[in-house]
Amino acid sequence: MAALLCTTGILAGCTSVTSAPPGTPLDQVAAQFGAPTLQCTDRDGLHRAVWSQQPMGQFAWASTIDDQGRIGTIQPVLTDEHFQVLKTGTWTAAQVRCEFGPPAIIDTAGLPGSQQVVWSYRYKQDHVWNSLMYVFMGQNGDQVTKFHPGPDPMYDHDRMFPRF
């Protein structure tokens, strides 16, 4: 999917999915930029489409879709600002997936007996730093308990070339 989005962007003269104007039919957006990674119903009961570069890319975009199949404004969702929505109310795993798309990594963290499922999203922290947003989903992996950013080890060159 990431390769498709990048290739399409290059061929379209560096345009991105965010250049599609509100009111454009989803089919037309999909024909130009590729099908959404997922379509779902968001926390407000609205139909939503997410285009994601996860697991290796650092960007994802989303828009609501009206009853006639037309998009709203397409917004970037893997940003420090947008992750702050997780502070409001209770977020289930399905709602997080619908808001941000599928995570790059699903793993566990913590000590035995208190491990939590952690969803990690690759993104550019402060629009600059190669980072992961760690979204802790509790022991059962069903609800957000906390979230915080950290460095993305994929870009840690010291680990690739150990010092002796």
MDAnalysis code that builds the backbone (N, CA, C; Angstrom):
import MDAnalysis as mda
import numpy as np

u = mda.Universe.empty(492, n_residues=164, atom_resindex=np.repeat(np.arange(164), 3), trajectory=True)
u.add_TopologyAttr("name", ["N", "CA", "C"] * 164)
u.add_TopologyAttr("resid", np.arange(1, 165))
u.add_TopologyAttr("resname", ["MET", "ALA", "ALA", "LEU", "LEU", "CYS", "THR", "THR", "GLY", "ILE", "LEU", "ALA", "GLY", "CYS", "THR", "SER", "VAL", "THR", "SER", "ALA", "PRO", "PRO", "GLY", "THR", "PRO", "LEU", "ASP", "GLN", "VAL", "ALA", "ALA", "GLN", "PHE", "GLY", "ALA", "PRO", "THR", "LEU", "GLN", "CYS", "THR", "ASP", "ARG", "ASP", "GLY", "LEU", "HIS", "ARG", "ALA", "VAL", "TRP", "SER", "GLN", "GLN", "PRO", "MET", "GLY", "GLN", "PHE", "ALA", "TRP", "ALA", "SER", "THR", "ILE", "ASP", "ASP", "GLN", "GLY", "ARG", "ILE", "GLY", "THR", "ILE", "GLN", "PRO", "VAL", "LEU", "THR", "ASP", "GLU", "HIS", "PHE", "GLN", "VAL", "LEU", "LYS", "THR", "GLY", "THR", "TRP", "THR", "ALA", "ALA", "GLN", "VAL", "ARG", "CYS", "GLU", "PHE", "GLY", "PRO", "PRO", "ALA", "ILE", "ILE", "ASP", "THR", "ALA", "GLY", "LEU", "PRO", "GLY", "SER", "GLN", "GLN", "VAL", "VAL", "TRP", "SER", "TYR", "ARG", "TYR", "LYS", "GLN", "ASP", "HIS", "VAL", "TRP", "ASN", "SER", "LEU", "MET", "TYR", "VAL", "PHE", "MET", "GLY", "GLN", "ASN", "GLY", "ASP", "GLN", "VAL", "THR", "LYS", "PHE", "HIS", "PRO", "GLY", "PRO", "ASP", "PRO", "MET", "TYR", "ASP", "HIS", "ASP", "ARG", "MET", "PHE", "PRO", "ARG", "PHE"])
u.atoms.positions = np.array([
    [0.825, -1.189, 0.000],
    [0.000, 0.000, 0.000],
    [0.867, 1.250, 0.000],
    [1.912, 1.267, 0.828],
    [2.790, 2.429, 0.893],
    [3.441, 2.681, -0.462],
    [3.895, 1.605, -1.097],
    [4.524, 1.752, -2.403],
    [3.528, 2.297, -3.421],
    [2.292, 1.823, -3.336],
    [1.266, 2.310, -4.246],
    [1.023, 3.794, -4.035],
    [0.910, 4.225, -2.772],
    [0.692, 5.641, -2.488],
    [1.863, 6.487, -2.966],
    [3.096, 6.017, -2.728],
    [4.275, 6.766, -3.150],
    [4.363, 6.841, -4.666],
    [4.169, 5.698, -5.328],
    [4.234, 5.665, -6.781],
    [3.154, 6.546, -7.377],
    [1.948, 6.456, -6.842],
    [0.862, 7.277, -7.346],
    [1.182, 8.747, -7.142],
    [1.763, 9.088, -5.996],
    [2.119, 10.480, -5.721],
    [3.148, 11.001, -6.703],
    [4.133, 10.191, -7.045],
    [5.169, 10.597, -7.990],
    [4.563, 10.787, -9.374],
    [3.737, 9.844, -9.792],
    [3.133, 9.935, -11.123],
    [2.138, 11.084, -11.225],
    [1.526, 11.448, -10.124],
    [0.534, 12.522, -10.152],
    [1.171, 13.879, -9.918],
    [2.493, 13.964, -9.955],
    [3.152, 15.237, -9.788],
    [3.219, 15.657, -8.329],
    [3.560, 14.725, -7.453],
    [3.735, 14.977, -6.023],
    [2.438, 15.356, -5.307],
    [1.321, 14.969, -5.850],
    [0.079, 15.178, -5.120],
    [-0.095, 14.030, -4.142],
    [-0.856, 14.290, -3.101],
    [-1.135, 13.231, -2.140],
    [-2.641, 13.109, -1.980],
    [-3.038, 12.091, -1.256],
    [-4.457, 11.846, -1.045],
    [-5.136, 13.054, -0.401],
    [-4.381, 13.864, 0.341],
    [-4.974, 15.053, 0.976],
    [-5.380, 16.121, -0.037],
    [-4.915, 15.994, -1.278],
    [-5.280, 16.984, -2.292],
    [-6.674, 16.748, -2.869],
    [-7.281, 15.608, -2.546],
    [-8.641, 15.335, -3.042],
    [-9.617, 16.273, -2.334],
    [-10.373, 17.057, -3.083],
    [-11.281, 18.016, -2.445],
    [-12.483, 17.335, -1.784],
    [-12.960, 17.902, -0.676],
    [-14.170, 17.371, -0.046],
    [-15.301, 17.295, -1.065],
    [-16.089, 16.247, -0.978],
    [-17.193, 16.053, -1.917],
    [-16.843, 15.143, -3.079],
    [-15.565, 14.770, -3.196],
    [-15.145, 13.858, -4.258],
    [-15.648, 12.453, -3.920],
    [-16.215, 11.745, -4.897],
    [-16.638, 10.366, -4.625],
    [-15.448, 9.498, -4.205],
    [-15.673, 8.657, -3.210],
    [-14.620, 7.772, -2.713],
    [-14.050, 6.916, -3.837],
    [-14.881, 6.437, -4.750],
    [-14.400, 5.623, -5.874],
    [-13.368, 6.382, -6.707],
    [-13.601, 7.676, -6.891],
    [-12.690, 8.498, -7.674],
    [-11.360, 8.682, -6.921],
    [-11.425, 8.896, -5.619],
    [-10.209, 9.029, -4.808],
    [-9.435, 7.711, -4.840],
    [-10.137, 6.603, -4.688],
    [-9.489, 5.284, -4.713],
    [-8.846, 5.007, -6.065],
    [-9.479, 5.427, -7.149],
    [-8.904, 5.215, -8.480],
    [-7.601, 5.993, -8.642],
    [-7.517, 7.174, -8.035],
    [-6.319, 7.997, -8.180],
    [-5.229, 7.637, -7.177],
    [-5.606, 7.332, -5.931],
    [-4.607, 7.150, -4.874],
    [-4.564, 5.752, -4.271],
    [-5.421, 4.867, -4.730],
    [-5.474, 3.521, -4.180],
    [-6.619, 3.387, -3.190],
    [-7.070, 2.162, -3.022],
    [-8.178, 1.897, -2.103],
    [-7.753, 2.200, -0.672],
    [-8.681, 2.617, 0.168],
    [-8.337, 2.820, 1.581],
    [-7.839, 1.516, 2.192],
    [-6.951, 1.649, 3.159],
    [-6.450, 0.488, 3.891],
    [-7.595, -0.176, 4.632],
    [-8.481, 0.641, 5.179],
    [-9.663, 0.098, 5.841],
    [-10.793, 1.110, 5.811],
    [-12.002, 0.570, 5.890],
    [-13.212, 1.374, 6.042],
    [-13.928, 0.850, 7.272],
    [-14.500, 1.767, 8.054],
    [-15.096, 1.384, 9.327],
    [-16.128, 2.416, 9.750],
    [-16.751, 2.159, 10.875],
    [-17.666, 3.125, 11.481],
    [-16.965, 3.716, 12.693],
    [-16.847, 5.058, 12.737],
    [-16.096, 5.702, 13.813],
    [-16.917, 5.849, 15.094],
    [-16.349, 6.489, 16.099],
    [-16.979, 6.645, 17.414],
    [-18.298, 7.414, 17.344],
    [-18.449, 8.243, 16.313],
    [-19.678, 9.027, 16.158],
    [-20.696, 8.347, 15.251],
    [-20.399, 7.113, 14.822],
    [-21.315, 6.384, 13.957],
    [-21.203, 6.756, 12.485],
    [-20.150, 7.488, 12.121],
    [-19.955, 7.904, 10.737],
    [-19.059, 6.916, 9.998],
    [-19.311, 6.766, 8.708],
    [-18.477, 5.916, 7.875],
    [-17.138, 6.623, 7.689],
    [-16.036, 5.892, 7.795],
    [-14.693, 6.478, 7.752],
    [-13.794, 5.617, 6.874],
    [-12.894, 6.267, 6.167],
    [-11.888, 5.583, 5.356],
    [-10.513, 6.026, 5.833],
    [-9.586, 5.075, 5.914],
    [-8.214, 5.357, 6.349],
    [-7.253, 4.817, 5.296],
    [-6.331, 5.673, 4.855],
    [-5.243, 5.275, 3.973],
    [-3.983, 5.278, 4.832],
    [-3.329, 4.131, 4.985],
    [-2.183, 4.025, 5.889],
    [-0.962, 3.467, 5.188],
    [0.203, 3.942, 5.608],
    [1.474, 3.400, 5.134],
    [2.068, 2.405, 6.130],
    [1.393, 2.150, 7.244],
    [1.889, 1.176, 8.210],
    [1.960, -0.190, 7.513],
    [2.896, -1.051, 7.801],
    [3.735, -1.062, 8.982],
    [5.072, -0.344, 8.827],
    [5.524, -0.046, 7.618],
    [6.858, 0.525, 7.464],
    [6.842, 2.042, 7.287],
    [5.764, 2.601, 6.778],
    [5.685, 4.040, 6.567],
    [5.307, 4.780, 7.837],
    [5.351, 6.106, 7.774],
    [5.116, 6.937, 8.952],
    [3.892, 7.833, 8.823],
    [3.056, 7.583, 7.833],
    [1.930, 8.470, 7.599],
    [0.640, 7.688, 7.376],
    [-0.464, 8.299, 7.762],
    [-1.801, 7.773, 7.489],
    [-2.741, 8.964, 7.405],
    [-3.783, 8.817, 6.601],
    [-4.762, 9.886, 6.401],
    [-6.149, 9.282, 6.517],
    [-7.105, 10.087, 6.935],
    [-8.469, 9.567, 7.093],
    [-9.491, 10.638, 6.753],
    [-10.674, 10.175, 6.417],
    [-11.791, 11.063, 6.112],
    [-13.097, 10.352, 6.423],
    [-14.096, 11.137, 6.749],
    [-15.440, 10.579, 6.839],
    [-16.004, 10.473, 5.427],
    [-16.967, 9.581, 5.278],
    [-17.618, 9.347, 3.987],
    [-19.108, 9.551, 4.203],
    [-19.731, 10.391, 3.390],
    [-21.169, 10.645, 3.575],
    [-22.015, 9.519, 2.972],
    [-23.320, 9.626, 3.124],
    [-24.238, 8.575, 2.648],
    [-24.219, 8.398, 1.131],
    [-23.752, 9.416, 0.413],
    [-23.652, 9.313, -1.048],
    [-22.275, 8.818, -1.497],
    [-21.418, 8.447, -0.531],
    [-20.109, 7.909, -0.876],
    [-19.076, 8.970, -1.210],
    [-19.279, 10.210, -0.719],
    [-18.325, 11.299, -0.974],
    [-17.486, 11.545, 0.278],
    [-16.224, 11.878, 0.054],
    [-15.313, 12.111, 1.165],
    [-15.516, 13.498, 1.764],
    [-15.116, 13.625, 3.025],
    [-14.970, 14.935, 3.659],
    [-13.523, 15.365, 3.465],
    [-13.043, 16.250, 4.297],
    [-11.640, 16.654, 4.239],
    [-10.761, 15.492, 4.707],
    [-9.728, 15.204, 3.938],
    [-8.795, 14.138, 4.309],
    [-7.703, 14.754, 5.180],
    [-7.547, 14.201, 6.386],
    [-6.614, 14.736, 7.370],
    [-5.522, 13.726, 7.705],
    [-4.292, 14.193, 7.981],
    [-3.271, 13.282, 8.511],
    [-3.665, 12.880, 9.928],
    [-3.475, 11.617, 10.285],
    [-3.883, 11.153, 11.614],
    [-2.727, 10.703, 12.493],
    [-1.556, 10.445, 11.926],
    [-0.418, 10.012, 12.741],
    [0.439, 11.227, 13.084],
    [-0.125, 12.092, 13.933],
    [0.565, 13.297, 14.384],
    [0.415, 13.400, 15.898],
    [1.349, 14.093, 16.535],
    [1.250, 14.306, 17.984],
    [-0.086, 14.948, 18.340],
    [-0.491, 15.912, 17.534],
    [-1.740, 16.622, 17.803],
    [-2.934, 15.676, 17.744],
    [-2.976, 14.831, 16.741],
    [-4.142, 13.961, 16.586],
    [-4.161, 12.832, 17.618],
    [-3.001, 12.345, 18.023],
    [-2.984, 11.294, 19.046],
    [-3.615, 11.769, 20.354],
    [-3.698, 13.079, 20.565],
    [-4.274, 13.611, 21.800],
    [-5.760, 13.268, 21.943],
    [-6.436, 12.865, 20.859],
    [-7.846, 12.468, 20.983],
    [-7.992, 11.276, 21.917],
    [-6.912, 10.516, 22.092],
    [-6.972, 9.344, 22.973],
    [-7.147, 9.734, 24.443],
    [-6.963, 11.016, 24.754],
    [-7.152, 11.494, 26.129],
    [-8.626, 11.665, 26.485],
    [-9.491, 11.691, 25.475],
    [-10.910, 11.955, 25.708],
    [-11.710, 10.663, 25.718],
    [-12.378, 10.401, 26.816],
    [-13.256, 9.239, 26.900],
    [-12.510, 7.921, 26.905],
    [-13.251, 6.870, 26.652],
    [-12.737, 5.514, 26.603],
    [-12.582, 5.104, 25.142],
    [-11.456, 4.483, 24.832],
    [-11.175, 4.044, 23.462],
    [-10.999, 2.538, 23.427],
    [-11.830, 1.862, 22.635],
    [-11.687, 0.422, 22.431],
    [-10.661, 0.171, 21.319],
    [-10.218, -1.069, 21.207],
    [-9.274, -1.439, 20.149],
    [-9.870, -1.139, 18.770],
    [-11.134, -1.470, 18.566],
    [-11.776, -1.219, 17.263],
    [-11.823, 0.279, 16.952],
    [-12.070, 1.094, 17.965],
    [-12.129, 2.543, 17.745],
    [-10.748, 3.118, 17.420],
    [-9.715, 2.609, 18.088],
    [-8.353, 3.065, 17.792],
    [-7.985, 2.688, 16.359],
    [-8.285, 1.457, 15.964],
    [-7.992, 1.017, 14.590],
    [-8.743, 1.885, 13.580],
    [-9.976, 2.220, 13.868],
    [-10.763, 3.040, 12.948],
    [-10.240, 4.475, 12.890],
    [-9.707, 4.972, 13.990],
    [-9.202, 6.354, 14.036],
    [-7.843, 6.506, 13.360],
    [-6.938, 5.539, 13.599],
    [-5.552, 5.669, 13.140],
    [-5.132, 4.641, 12.100],
    [-5.972, 3.646, 11.850],
    [-5.607, 2.564, 10.951],
    [-4.911, 1.461, 11.723],
    [-4.468, 0.427, 11.029],
    [-3.795, -0.681, 11.717],
    [-2.427, -0.234, 12.224],
    [-2.014, -0.753, 13.384],
    [-0.696, -0.383, 13.906],
    [0.426, -1.073, 13.135],
    [1.625, -0.527, 13.265],
    [2.798, -1.141, 12.646],
    [3.194, -2.411, 13.379],
    [3.057, -2.383, 14.707],
    [3.500, -3.502, 15.548],
    [2.469, -3.726, 16.648],
    [2.155, -4.975, 16.925],
    [1.368, -5.332, 18.105],
    [2.250, -6.248, 18.938],
    [2.493, -5.853, 20.179],
    [3.412, -6.588, 21.046],
    [2.897, -6.500, 22.479],
    [3.666, -7.003, 23.417],
    [3.338, -6.862, 24.839],
    [4.512, -6.219, 25.546],
    [4.220, -5.561, 26.671],
    [5.259, -4.939, 27.487],
    [4.855, -5.048, 28.944],
    [5.847, -5.099, 29.813],
    [5.590, -5.160, 31.241],
    [6.125, -6.445, 31.845],
    [5.987, -6.512, 33.151],
    [6.439, -7.683, 33.888],
    [5.407, -8.794, 33.817],
    [5.832, -10.050, 34.000],
    [4.854, -11.146, 34.017],
    [3.755, -10.851, 35.045],
    [2.544, -11.094, 34.664],
    [1.401, -10.826, 35.525],
    [0.834, -9.429, 35.370],
    [1.607, -8.528, 34.761],
    [1.088, -7.170, 34.538],
    [1.400, -6.683, 33.126],
    [1.576, -7.635, 32.214],
    [1.856, -7.258, 30.831],
    [0.630, -6.640, 30.183],
    [0.895, -5.674, 29.300],
    [-0.166, -5.058, 28.514],
    [0.118, -5.259, 27.034],
    [-0.936, -5.322, 26.251],
    [-0.813, -5.324, 24.800],
    [-0.483, -3.897, 24.387],
    [0.484, -3.748, 23.498],
    [0.902, -2.419, 23.042],
    [0.833, -2.363, 21.528],
    [0.095, -1.374, 21.029],
    [0.058, -1.103, 19.593],
    [1.037, 0.028, 19.337],
    [1.905, -0.144, 18.351],
    [2.902, 0.874, 18.021],
    [2.649, 1.396, 16.611],
    [2.595, 2.720, 16.504],
    [2.393, 3.399, 15.220],
    [3.665, 4.162, 14.859],
    [4.230, 3.879, 13.689],
    [5.370, 4.664, 13.201],
    [4.853, 6.032, 12.771],
    [5.592, 7.075, 13.167],
    [5.216, 8.422, 12.756],
    [6.381, 9.371, 12.964],
    [6.224, 10.614, 12.537],
    [7.239, 11.653, 12.713],
    [6.831, 12.510, 13.907],
    [7.472, 12.269, 15.061],
    [7.164, 13.068, 16.245],
    [7.587, 14.510, 15.992],
    [6.715, 15.439, 16.359],
    [6.935, 16.870, 16.096],
    [7.211, 17.121, 14.615],
    [6.703, 16.246, 13.753],
    [6.862, 16.333, 12.298],
    [8.320, 16.197, 11.855],
    [9.204, 15.687, 12.756],
    [10.627, 15.602, 12.455],
    [11.230, 14.246, 12.804],
    [11.015, 13.772, 14.043],
    [11.756, 12.639, 14.586],
    [11.109, 11.301, 14.244],
    [11.929, 10.337, 13.827],
    [11.457, 8.979, 13.549],
    [11.062, 8.331, 14.872],
    [9.773, 8.135, 15.074],
    [9.270, 7.694, 16.368],
    [8.198, 6.635, 16.228],
    [7.870, 6.051, 17.369],
    [6.713, 5.178, 17.507],
    [5.808, 5.802, 18.556],
    [4.501, 5.778, 18.318],
    [3.540, 6.125, 19.362],
    [3.080, 4.802, 19.939],
    [3.380, 4.594, 21.210],
    [3.015, 3.369, 21.904],
    [1.642, 3.573, 22.529],
    [0.672, 2.788, 22.089],
    [-0.682, 2.857, 22.628],
    [-0.906, 1.583, 23.433],
    [-0.963, 1.730, 24.750],
    [-1.134, 0.594, 25.651],
    [-2.614, 0.241, 25.716],
    [-2.917, -1.042, 25.481],
    [-4.302, -1.489, 25.350],
    [-4.750, -2.398, 26.495],
    [-4.076, -2.347, 27.633],
    [-4.471, -3.156, 28.783],
    [-4.043, -4.605, 28.632],
    [-4.264, -5.376, 29.672],
    [-3.844, -6.786, 29.668],
    [-4.597, -7.609, 28.634],
    [-5.854, -7.265, 28.381],
    [-6.660, -8.017, 27.415],
    [-6.581, -7.447, 26.004],
    [-5.924, -6.306, 25.839],
    [-5.790, -5.693, 24.521],
    [-7.071, -5.097, 23.989],
    [-7.971, -4.678, 24.893],
    [-9.282, -4.233, 24.426],
    [-9.601, -2.766, 24.678],
    [-8.720, -2.037, 25.425],
    [-9.053, -0.650, 25.742],
    [-7.781, 0.138, 26.058],
    [-7.698, 1.368, 25.573],
    [-6.523, 2.207, 25.803],
    [-6.393, 2.531, 27.288],
    [-5.181, 2.307, 27.830],
    [-4.902, 2.673, 29.216],
    [-3.956, 3.868, 29.290],
    [-3.060, 3.986, 28.320],
    [-2.146, 5.125, 28.229],
    [-1.481, 5.099, 26.865],
    [-0.794, 6.177, 26.542],
    [-0.033, 6.244, 25.296],
    [1.109, 7.226, 25.471],
    [2.197, 6.979, 24.754],
    [3.332, 7.906, 24.773],
    [4.255, 7.605, 23.596],
    [5.000, 8.619, 23.140],
    [5.940, 8.412, 22.039],
    [7.280, 7.906, 22.536],
    [8.048, 7.350, 21.610],
    [9.418, 6.934, 21.877],
    [10.144, 6.782, 20.561],
    [11.468, 6.668, 20.609],
    [12.240, 6.517, 19.372],
    [11.884, 5.221, 18.650],
    [11.951, 5.261, 17.345],
    [11.699, 4.063, 16.544],
    [13.015, 3.310, 16.369],
    [13.136, 2.121, 16.963],
    [14.399, 1.381, 16.856],
    [14.768, 0.999, 15.424],
    [13.815, 1.033, 14.515],
    [14.121, 0.722, 13.124],
    [15.147, 1.715, 12.561],
    [15.185, 2.924, 13.129],
    [16.107, 3.951, 12.650],
    [17.323, 4.107, 13.554],
    [17.510, 3.212, 14.512],
    [18.639, 3.272, 15.433],
    [19.827, 2.585, 14.781],
    [20.673, 3.365, 14.137],
    [21.799, 2.804, 13.381],
    [22.855, 2.195, 14.293],
    [22.943, 2.636, 15.538],
    [23.913, 2.044, 16.464],
    [23.616, 0.576, 16.704],
    [22.354, 0.181, 16.667],
    [22.000, -1.219, 16.865],
    [22.377, -2.063, 15.660],
    [22.388, -1.446, 14.483],
    [22.741, -2.195, 13.284],
    [24.249, -2.400, 13.194],
    [25.017, -1.473, 13.746],
    [26.464, -1.535, 13.677],
    [27.020, -1.425, 15.099],
    [27.093, -2.567, 15.825],
    [27.551, -2.504, 17.218],
    [28.992, -2.013, 17.319],
    [29.253, -1.329, 18.430],
    [30.622, -0.847, 18.705],
    [31.368, -1.910, 19.486],
    [32.641, -2.039, 19.199],
    [33.476, -3.026, 19.891],
    [34.520, -2.331, 20.724],
])
